[in-house]
Amino acid sequence: MPQKDKSGSQRPNPVVFDALQRGSAAYEAGNYSLALSILEGFATEPQVQCFLGMIYLDDPQFAFERYLGWQYLESSAKSGDEYAWLMLGRRYACLEPNDAAFEKAVYWLLKGAQKGCLYSQHTLAWCLCKLEIFVEASKWLFITVTLGNTDAQGLCDSVQCNMTEREYEFAQELALIWLMEKAKESADGFHRPLANYCEKVKHLSLA
C-alpha cells in the first residue's frame, strides 16, 4: 500500500500522524479492532476517515454497518485526500458490475490519475474498458506503462484488440500530450517527479 506521506496530501499534525502510522499498521496486519481504537478519536481528520472507512468495510463485525464505511470514505475523498480517491474508486470498481458503479469509480479514480498516481491510472483504465470507452482507457494505460507501471502492460496490449489502428494511435497521441504537459508542470510543484521519464517521452511520435 502506498505510504500516506507520499500521496501528495498535506501531512497532519504530529499527534494525528502518529495515530495514522500506528492505526494503518494495525489495519494492514488485519487487527481491525486495534486500528479502530487508535483512530476513532481522530475521526474528523480526512486521512483518518479514509482508514476508518476501510475498517468498517472490511471488518466482519461491521457487516450491518457498512454504510459507515462508505460515509467515511466519501467524506475523506470529498476533503481531497488522494489515497481516499484511490480506495473509494477501487471499492466502487469491485462492487457488483454495473455501469453506475463503474462511473462512480471513474469519477474518483480520474482525480488520482490526473495527479500521477499509477494505481489510479491502471484501475481507471480497467473501469473504462468495462464501460467500453477504449480510446480513453488506452490513453491511461499508455501513460501508466510509460511511467513505469509494468503490471498494466498486459491490459494495455489486450485493449488494442478492441480498437482500430487509428483509434490506438489517437490514444497514444492523447497520452503523449498529457505526459508532455505534466513534464512541464513538474517544475511548478507537480508532486510526482517526471524528469526521469523525459527520455521515454521524447521517443514518442505525434505523427
Backbone hydrogen bonds, N-H to C=O, Kabsch-Sander energy under -0.5 kcal/mol:
donor,donor_aa,acceptor,acceptor_aa,energy
6,K,3,Q,-1.9
7,S,4,K,-1.5
17,F,13,N,-2.9
18,D,14,P,-2.4
19,A,15,V,-2.0
20,L,16,V,-2.6
21,Q,17,F,-2.4
22,R,18,D,-2.4
23,G,19,A,-3.2
24,S,20,L,-2.8
25,A,21,Q,-1.6
26,A,22,R,-2.0
27,Y,23,G,-2.3
28,E,24,S,-2.6
29,A,25,A,-1.6
30,G,27,Y,-1.7
31,N,26,A,-2.4
32,Y,30,G,-1.4
35,A,31,N,-2.3
36,L,32,Y,-2.7
37,S,33,S,-2.1
38,I,34,L,-1.8
39,L,35,A,-2.2
40,E,36,L,-2.6
42,F,39,L,-2.5
43,A,40,E,-1.0
45,E,42,F,-2.1
49,Q,45,E,-2.6
50,C,46,P,-1.5
51,F,47,Q,-1.1
52,L,48,V,-2.6
53,G,49,Q,-2.6
54,M,50,C,-1.6
55,I,51,F,-2.3
56,Y,52,L,-2.5
57,L,53,G,-1.5
58,D,54,M,-1.8
59,D,55,I,-2.8
62,F,59,D,-2.2
63,A,60,P,-1.5
65,E,62,F,-2.2
68,L,65,E,-1.5
69,G,65,E,-0.8
69,G,66,R,-0.7
70,W,66,R,-1.8
71,Q,67,Y,-2.2
72,Y,68,L,-2.7
73,L,69,G,-2.5
74,E,70,W,-2.6
75,S,71,Q,-2.4
76,S,72,Y,-2.5
77,A,73,L,-2.7
78,K,74,E,-2.8
79,S,75,S,-1.2
80,G,77,A,-1.6
81,D,76,S,-2.0
82,E,80,G,-0.5
85,W,81,D,-1.5
86,L,82,E,-1.5
87,M,83,Y,-2.6
88,L,84,A,-3.0
89,G,85,W,-2.2
90,R,86,L,-2.5
91,R,87,M,-2.1
92,Y,88,L,-2.4
93,A,89,G,-2.1
94,C,90,R,-1.4
95,L,92,Y,-1.2
102,F,98,N,-2.1
103,E,99,D,-2.6
104,K,100,A,-1.8
105,A,101,A,-2.3
106,V,102,F,-2.7
107,Y,103,E,-2.0
108,W,104,K,-1.7
109,L,105,A,-2.9
110,L,106,V,-2.3
111,K,107,Y,-0.7
112,G,108,W,-1.1
113,A,109,L,-2.7
114,Q,110,L,-2.4
115,K,111,K,-0.9
116,G,112,G,-0.6
116,G,113,A,-1.2
117,C,112,G,-2.4
118,L,116,G,-0.6
121,Q,117,C,-2.3
122,H,118,L,-2.3
123,T,119,Y,-2.3
124,L,120,S,-2.7
125,A,121,Q,-2.2
126,W,122,H,-1.9
127,C,123,T,-2.3
128,L,124,L,-2.5
129,C,125,A,-2.1
130,K,126,W,-1.8
131,L,127,C,-1.6
132,E,129,C,-1.5
133,I,128,L,-3.2
134,F,132,E,-0.9
137,A,133,I,-1.9
138,S,134,F,-2.8
139,K,135,V,-2.2
140,W,136,E,-2.0
141,L,137,A,-2.2
142,F,138,S,-2.8
143,I,139,K,-2.1
144,T,140,W,-2.7
145,V,141,L,-2.3
146,T,142,F,-2.1
147,L,143,I,-2.0
148,G,145,V,-1.6
149,N,144,T,-2.8
150,T,148,G,-1.6
152,A,149,N,-1.5
153,Q,150,T,-1.5
156,C,152,A,-2.3
157,D,153,Q,-2.3
158,S,154,G,-2.0
159,V,155,L,-2.3
160,Q,156,C,-0.9
161,C,158,S,-1.1
162,N,159,V,-2.0
163,M,160,Q,-1.5
168,Y,164,T,-2.3
169,E,165,E,-2.2
170,F,166,R,-2.5
171,A,167,E,-2.2
172,Q,168,Y,-1.9
173,E,169,E,-2.1
174,L,170,F,-2.4
175,A,171,A,-2.2
176,L,172,Q,-2.6
177,I,173,E,-2.3
178,W,174,L,-2.1
179,L,175,A,-2.7
180,M,176,L,-2.6
181,E,177,I,-2.2
182,K,178,W,-2.4
183,A,179,L,-2.1
184,K,180,M,-1.8
185,E,181,E,-1.8
186,S,182,K,-1.2
187,A,184,K,-0.7
188,D,185,E,-2.5
189,G,186,S,-1.2
190,F,185,E,-1.2
197,Y,194,L,-1.7
198,C,194,L,-0.6
198,C,195,A,-1.1
201,V,197,Y,-2.4
202,K,198,C,-2.3
203,H,199,E,-0.5
203,H,200,K,-1.0
204,L,201,V,-1.7
